[in-house]
Amino acid sequence: MSEARKQQLHLFLRLLLVVTLCVIWGNSLLSREDSAALSGGITAWLRSIGLPVSHHFVRKTAHFCEFALLGAVLALLMRLRGGRGFQCLCNSAFAALLTAVTDETIQVFSGRGSQVPDVVLDFSGAVAGIILCTLIAKRSEKKHPT
């Protein structure tokens, strides 16, 4: 990959990281009522297309998916900067865990409360994203060695 292409990808991933953090923390800033209305609307739409989902399932799946994206972006950024191996995975996971703890702390101040199981769920999503991204990157490197 050319150096210019690497720089473009790096910029895109940094912007995606900022957007992802804004979505995660922005949702945490919502009041209990606004948050329930948002996820309630998504639940209603999913039910309207025939998916029998609960409100709780939609909320928890959204958390998992947001953090899976975060984990994948963090892992890609680390790899793009030359990080490889276990330390790279640990750095990505720690950044995601710090984000999850910050997310729950924001919820305390927005009147929604904080729960340790939510941190575990968020962290699990991030680890899933990190692992998936790492496996795909390794497979791609085997197919297209540099």
C-alpha positions as CSV (number, residue, x, y, z in Angstrom):
1,M,0.0,0.0,0.0
2,S,1.4,3.4,-1.0
3,E,2.2,5.9,1.7
4,A,-0.4,8.3,0.4
5,R,-3.1,5.6,0.6
6,K,-2.0,4.7,4.2
7,Q,-2.3,8.4,5.2
8,Q,-5.8,8.6,3.6
9,L,-6.9,5.4,5.4
10,H,-5.4,6.6,8.7
11,L,-7.3,9.9,8.4
12,F,-10.6,8.0,7.6
13,L,-10.1,5.7,10.6
14,R,-9.4,8.6,12.9
15,L,-12.5,10.4,11.7
16,L,-14.5,7.2,12.1
17,L,-13.1,6.8,15.6
18,V,-14.3,10.4,16.5
19,V,-17.7,9.8,15.0
20,T,-18.0,6.5,16.9
21,L,-17.1,8.1,20.2
22,C,-19.5,10.9,19.6
23,V,-22.3,8.4,18.9
24,I,-21.5,6.3,22.0
25,W,-21.1,9.2,24.4
26,G,-23.8,11.3,22.7
27,N,-26.3,8.5,23.4
28,S,-25.1,8.4,27.0
29,L,-25.9,12.1,27.4
30,L,-29.5,11.5,26.4
31,S,-32.1,11.6,29.2
32,R,-33.7,8.3,30.3
33,E,-36.9,9.4,28.4
34,D,-35.1,10.4,25.2
35,S,-33.0,7.2,25.2
36,A,-36.0,5.1,25.7
37,A,-37.8,6.9,22.9
38,L,-34.9,6.4,20.5
39,S,-34.6,2.7,21.2
40,G,-38.3,2.3,21.3
41,G,-38.6,3.7,17.8
42,I,-36.0,1.3,16.5
43,T,-37.7,-1.6,18.3
44,A,-41.1,-0.6,16.7
45,W,-39.5,-0.4,13.2
46,L,-37.8,-3.9,13.6
47,R,-41.1,-5.3,14.7
48,S,-42.9,-3.7,11.8
49,I,-40.6,-5.6,9.4
50,G,-41.4,-8.9,11.2
51,L,-38.5,-9.3,13.7
52,P,-39.8,-10.3,17.1
53,V,-37.4,-8.3,19.2
54,S,-37.7,-6.9,22.7
55,H,-36.8,-3.3,23.7
56,H,-34.1,-4.7,26.0
57,F,-32.6,-6.8,23.2
58,V,-32.4,-3.8,20.9
59,R,-30.7,-1.6,23.6
60,K,-28.1,-4.3,24.5
61,T,-27.5,-5.2,20.8
62,A,-26.9,-1.5,20.0
63,H,-24.3,-1.3,22.8
64,F,-22.5,-4.4,21.6
65,C,-22.5,-3.2,18.0
66,E,-21.3,0.3,18.8
67,F,-18.4,-1.1,20.8
68,A,-17.6,-3.8,18.2
69,L,-17.2,-1.0,15.7
70,L,-15.0,0.9,18.2
71,G,-12.9,-2.2,18.8
72,A,-12.4,-2.8,15.0
73,V,-11.5,0.8,14.4
74,L,-9.0,0.8,17.3
75,A,-7.4,-2.5,16.1
76,L,-7.1,-1.2,12.5
77,L,-5.5,2.0,13.7
78,M,-3.0,0.1,15.7
79,R,-2.2,-2.2,12.8
80,L,-1.9,0.7,10.4
81,R,0.6,2.4,12.8
82,G,2.7,-0.8,12.7
83,G,1.4,-2.5,15.8
84,R,1.3,-6.3,15.8
85,G,0.9,-9.0,18.3
86,F,-0.5,-9.3,21.8
87,Q,0.5,-5.8,22.9
88,C,-1.4,-4.2,20.0
89,L,-4.5,-6.2,21.0
90,C,-4.1,-5.3,24.7
91,N,-3.7,-1.6,23.8
92,S,-6.9,-1.6,21.7
93,A,-8.8,-3.5,24.4
94,F,-7.7,-1.1,27.1
95,A,-8.7,1.9,25.1
96,A,-12.1,0.3,24.5
97,L,-12.5,-0.5,28.3
98,L,-11.6,3.1,29.2
99,T,-14.3,4.2,26.7
100,A,-16.9,1.9,28.3
101,V,-16.1,3.1,31.8
102,T,-16.3,6.7,30.6
103,D,-19.6,5.9,28.9
104,E,-21.1,4.5,32.1
105,T,-19.8,7.5,34.1
106,I,-21.5,9.9,31.7
107,Q,-24.8,8.0,32.3
108,V,-24.5,8.7,36.0
109,F,-24.4,12.5,35.3
110,S,-27.3,12.2,32.8
111,G,-29.6,10.7,35.4
112,R,-29.6,7.2,33.9
113,G,-27.4,5.4,36.3
114,S,-24.4,3.1,35.7
115,Q,-24.2,-0.6,35.7
116,V,-21.1,-2.9,35.7
117,P,-22.9,-5.5,33.4
118,D,-23.1,-2.7,30.8
119,V,-19.4,-2.2,31.0
120,V,-18.9,-5.9,30.5
121,L,-21.2,-6.0,27.5
122,D,-19.6,-3.0,25.9
123,F,-16.1,-4.4,26.5
124,S,-17.2,-7.8,25.1
125,G,-18.4,-6.0,21.9
126,A,-15.1,-4.2,21.6
127,V,-13.1,-7.5,22.1
128,A,-15.3,-9.2,19.4
129,G,-14.6,-6.3,17.0
130,I,-10.9,-6.4,17.8
131,I,-10.7,-10.2,17.3
132,L,-12.8,-10.1,14.1
133,C,-10.7,-7.3,12.6
134,T,-7.5,-9.0,13.5
135,L,-8.5,-12.3,12.0
136,I,-9.6,-10.6,8.8
137,A,-6.4,-8.6,8.6
138,K,-4.2,-11.7,9.2
139,R,-6.1,-13.6,6.5
140,S,-5.8,-10.7,4.1
141,E,-2.0,-10.5,4.8
142,K,-1.7,-14.2,4.0
143,K,-3.5,-13.7,0.7
144,H,-1.7,-10.5,-0.3
145,P,1.7,-10.4,1.3
146,T,3.6,-7.1,1.0
